[in-house]
Amino acid sequence: MAAITRTLHGVPRTGARLMSTGATKRTALYDLHTKYGARFGPFAGWAMPLVYSDQGALDSHLHTRKHASIFDVSHMLQTRIVGADRHRFLEHLVVADLKELPVGGSTLSLFTNDKGGIEDDTIITQQQDSLYVVSNAGCADKDFAHLNKHAKIFQDQGADVEVRKIEDHSLIALQGPSAQKALEQLAGIDLAQMAFMTGQTVDIAGVPCHVARSGYTGEDGFELSIPTSEIVGITARLLENPEVKLAGLGARDSLRLEAGLCLYGSDIDATTTPMEANLVWTIGKRRRAEGGFIGADVILPQLAAKGGERRRIGLIVEGAPARAHAKVLSADGEEIGEITSGVPSPSLGKNVAMAYVRKGFNKRGTSLKVQVRNRIQEATVVKMPFVAANYHKI
């Protein structure tokens, strides 16, 4: 376990980038984070908690796997798409089959570009009269501009569609095996029949909130869109449960990597196709047949031919942890790819990493090598997730 403590000031260095985009914004929970001894770092123009005084990133990671943690994700973009043509509009921009998504159902989808690349990944929930969309903080400005640009084109053609930014709600993620019990204590209802990747309105401590059973850790949990005027009070109430603690970006990043989940800007970007990223499962069956989304003329032929020059893989790495941009070599020493994220896994006691390698070297069990600084270390291709998902099943 000694390697696990090799972190940067308590924050695992997976390759995730702390991004600053000018003036630093604060979420509505900033003062609460400060009260709990948070150490902040800039991310996508926001001051976000990295770790807290009562536990470092390693402890937060393990606490989430065993109990439950609250992550402040209010920096993410929340939008609502309304109008009679909302499905046709959004299906032009993403690869999901939204028309067949049941009310209350959620799906992971991808914004794509005309070269077949991924502009962002996003969670979309079908509501009775709208589509609720949550996008990454690092892509918030880009995504909102993209949505509005295409909405204007549709509107000019007579379509009934409107993009509304949700600015009066904040967002937290309650994650871990104790999450359901903790939320039920404030909601006063049984959440056992709420399936993974569904969303609905739930009164939490008497406040109507949008609750989605989803997250970014591989654990059971919920993402709660709460009126900003009520976010501090509800978060504080959740923290009264001894099994619930605050957790920062350090733990969130190592948890998502163990779960095999991509970080936009590191593991996927505008040059990565769904086929290369092993995300073709996000493309709905009807969408594969009909197309109609941006980049379909590139993505669908590549899917049919199982094309693309590279593949995203998981690796177990011997020796020192392999960080982003470390070279991946074949057993013969030929350079065949690059690490995109890597961390000592707190749950496994092994070094795990994601990488892109040349197609043909991505078969499970393949022995590869990774160059870490000036050392050549052994690595093995393994199936992701590295840690089995603990999503709620009915």
ABEGO torsion letter per residue (X at the ends): XAAAABBBGGBBBAGBBBBBAEBBBBBAAAAAAAAAGBBBBBBGGBBBBABBAABBAAAAAAAAAABBBBBBAAABBBBBBBEAAAAAAAAAABABBAAABBBGBBBBBBBBBAAGBBABBBBBBBBAABBBBBBBAAAAAAAAAAAAAAAAAAAAAGBBBBBBBBAABBBBBBBEAAAAAAAAAAAGBBAAABBBGBBBBBBBGGBBBBBBBBEAAGBBEBBBBBBAAAAAAAAAAAAABAABBBBBAAAAAAAAAAAGBBBBGAABBAABBAAAAGAAAABBAAAAAAEGBBGAAAAAAAAAAGBEABBBBBBBBBEBBBBBGBBBBBAAGBBAEBBABBBBBAAAGBBBBBBBBBBGAABBGBBBBBBBEABBBBBBBBBOBABBBABBBX
